[in-house]
Amino acid sequence: MMLEQIKMQRVGDRVYRQHLIGVAVELLQNSDIDWTQVKNTEELRQQLKL
């Protein structure tokens, strides 16, 4: 799901939490994260370079 799909799923002018969560899940699934190295959110942030 990309940004354009989010816009299509909006209700009025609001994007709901579940839409953003769905996008986040898809981004994580498509990322090059070494999940064997991720034990907590801080390690995930480091893998994502946030």
DOPA-715302 format. One record per residue: residue in one letter; x, y, z of N, C-alpha, C, O in turn. Coordinates in steps of 0.2 Angstrom, whole numbers, plus 5000, padded with zeros to 4 digits. Layout:
<rs>
R   residuo    n_u    n_v    n_w   ca_u   ca_v   ca_w    c_u    c_v    c_w    o_u    o_v    o_w
R         A      X      Y      Z      X      Y      Z      X      Y      Z      X      Y      Z
...
</rs>
This chain:
<rs>
R   residuo    n_u    n_v    n_w   ca_u   ca_v   ca_w    c_u    c_v    c_w    o_u    o_v    o_w
R         M   5004   4994   5000   5000   5000   5000   5004   5006   5000   5009   5007   5004
R         M   5003   5011   4996   5007   5017   4995   5003   5023   4997   4997   5022   4999
R         L   5006   5029   4997   5003   5035   4999   4996   5036   4995   4991   5038   4998
R         E   4997   5034   4989   4991   5036   4985   4985   5031   4987   4979   5033   4987
R         Q   4986   5025   4989   4981   5020   4992   4979   5023   4998   4973   5022   5000
R         I   4983   5026   5002   4980   5029   5009   4975   5034   5007   4970   5035   5011
R         K   4977   5038   5003   4973   5044   5001   4966   5041   4999   4961   5044   5000
R         M   4966   5036   4995   4959   5033   4993   4955   5030   4999   4949   5029   4998
R         Q   4959   5028   5004   4956   5025   5010   4953   5030   5015   4950   5028   5020
R         R   4955   5036   5014   4953   5041   5019   4946   5042   5019   4942   5041   5015
R         V   4944   5044   5025   4937   5045   5026   4936   5053   5028   4939   5055   5033
R         G   4933   5056   5023   4934   5064   5023   4941   5066   5022   4944   5064   5018
R         D   4943   5070   5027   4950   5072   5027   4955   5069   5032   4960   5072   5034
R         R   4953   5063   5034   4956   5060   5040   4959   5054   5038   4955   5050   5035
R         V   4965   5052   5039   4968   5046   5038   4968   5042   5045   4971   5045   5050
R         Y   4965   5037   5046   4964   5033   5052   4970   5029   5054   4974   5027   5049
R         R   4971   5028   5060   4977   5024   5063   4978   5018   5059   4984   5016   5058
R         Q   4973   5014   5058   4974   5007   5055   4977   5008   5048   4980   5003   5046
R         H   4975   5013   5045   4978   5014   5038   4986   5015   5039   4990   5012   5035
R         L   4988   5019   5044   4995   5021   5045   4999   5015   5047   5004   5013   5045
R         I   4995   5011   5051   4999   5004   5054   5000   5000   5048   5005   4996   5048
R         G   4995   4999   5044   4995   4995   5038   5001   4997   5033   5005   4992   5031
R         V   5002   5003   5032   5008   5006   5028   5014   5004   5032   5019   5002   5029
R         A   5014   5005   5038   5021   5004   5042   5022   4996   5042   5028   4995   5041
R         V   5018   4992   5042   5019   4985   5042   5022   4983   5035   5026   4979   5034
R         E   5019   4986   5030   5021   4984   5023   5028   4987   5022   5032   4984   5019
R         L   5030   4993   5024   5036   4996   5024   5041   4991   5027   5047   4990   5025
R         L   5040   4989   5033   5044   4985   5037   5045   4978   5033   5051   4975   5033
R         Q   5040   4975   5031   5040   4969   5027   5045   4970   5021   5048   4965   5019
R         N   5045   4975   5018   5049   4976   5012   5056   4979   5013   5059   4981   5008
R         S   5057   4980   5019   5064   4983   5021   5069   4978   5021   5068   4972   5021
R         D   5075   4980   5021   5081   4975   5022   5084   4975   5029   5090   4974   5030
R         I   5079   4974   5034   5081   4973   5041   5083   4966   5042   5080   4962   5040
R         D   5088   4966   5046   5091   4959   5048   5087   4958   5055   5089   4960   5060
R         W   5081   4954   5054   5077   4953   5060   5080   4949   5065   5078   4949   5071
R         T   5086   4946   5064   5089   4942   5069   5093   4946   5074   5095   4945   5079
R         Q   5094   4953   5072   5097   4958   5076   5093   4962   5080   5095   4966   5083
R         V   5086   4962   5079   5081   4966   5082   5078   4963   5088   5075   4958   5087
R         K   5080   4965   5094   5077   4963   5100   5072   4968   5103   5069   4966   5108
R         N   5073   4974   5101   5069   4979   5104   5068   4985   5100   5071   4985   5094
R         T   5064   4990   5102   5062   4995   5097   5069   5000   5096   5069   5002   5090
R         E   5073   5000   5101   5079   5004   5099   5083   5001   5094   5086   5004   5089
R         E   5084   4994   5094   5088   4991   5089   5084   4991   5082   5087   4992   5077
R         L   5078   4991   5082   5074   4992   5076   5075   4999   5073   5076   5000   5067
R         R   5075   5004   5077   5077   5011   5075   5084   5012   5072   5085   5015   5067
R         Q   5088   5008   5075   5095   5008   5073   5095   5005   5066   5099   5007   5061
R         Q   5092   4999   5065   5092   4996   5058   5089   5001   5053   5091   5001   5047
R         L   5084   5004   5055   5080   5009   5051   5084   5016   5050   5082   5020   5046
R         K   5089   5017   5054   5093   5023   5054   5088   5029   5055   5089   5034   5052
R         L   5085   5028   5061   5080   5033   5063   5083   5037   5069   5081   5042   5071
</rs>
